[in-house]
Amino acid sequence: MRFIKFIFIILFMFNFNFVNAKTENLNDKINMNKKPAYILIIVLLFVFFSSCEQKETEKKSENSNEETASDNNSDNNETSDNQTNTDNLTSKVCPKYDRDDYKHWIDEDGDCQDTRVEVLIAENQGTISFSTSSSCKVVSGSWFDPFTNTTFTEASSLDVDHMVPLKEAHESGAFEWSSEKKQEYANDLSSENTLIAVSSSANRSKGSRDPAEWLPTNSSYQNTYASNWASIKVKWGLTADEDEINALKNILGDSVTLPNQANEAECTGSVDESVTDNASCCKWCSSGKACGDTCISKSNTCTKAKGCACNKY
């Protein structure tokens, strides 16, 4: 802009001198009278261009300030978003986990076959037998355990595992559920992947640990295990902590739908499910000891075969 102004004034002055030279011999008086007017015009043009240049400079300055402000706002928004995410990950305080709050196994349809029996019947791959003619309790059959890549024939050797354990679900948001929803989750037969029959030892080894802490020894099943885990958490609106999310990504990649990330809730006094939540237990013995399907005094000798009663200590 400054260069253009300079050229324009030089050209104007040159034109003025040229015209002035040609007419000088004709009418010096007239030219002398016009000179002040030409000078005034030049001064006005100079002022005009200077004003334009100043406005252009101010405009550039304003644009620069707006860009800087926009960048600052963007940085502030990003910081705010990060802070919000951090706040959302803050550990929650929840009631102590109590497996009795997640009532199972129930006989929802009233046919004497509870949820455990329903799962064993659904997953049986051979000839199944029951303890009575009413078919209320399964004794034998053929079940494939994907955790250990092993086939079992005795129902007493199996636990019905919650793919996402009750305690894990509790600390991932289920503690906020109603009693009805907790019971619905604990007995969910809507998907074949939510409850599965596995060896008792594998289920107790897993306890309430997530995929960042435990995976099945059968490596060929680990991808399916992680996929089922993630889909169940998404279905029920349960969260996953950072280590859990990273473990799922390492196994499944980034293309799958994962649970929302949040820290596990801090549930004071909760006890690990590996000790207290054997999924096959129909009765818990806290003062006495397990004997078959019942509890007896610790001083008595049990003469019954292993049943579904478990020691809670």
PyMOL commands that set and color helices and strands:
alter all, ss='L'
color gray80, all
select helices_A, chain A and resi 2-23+28-88+99-101+115-123+155-157+166-171+174-176+179-186+200-206+219-236+242-252+273-276
alter helices_A, ss='H'
color red, helices_A
select strands_A, chain A and resi 93-94+129-130+138-145+150-154+158-162+195-199+266-267+283-285+289-291+294-296+309-311
alter strands_A, ss='S'
color yellow, strands_A
deselect
rebuild
show_as cartoon
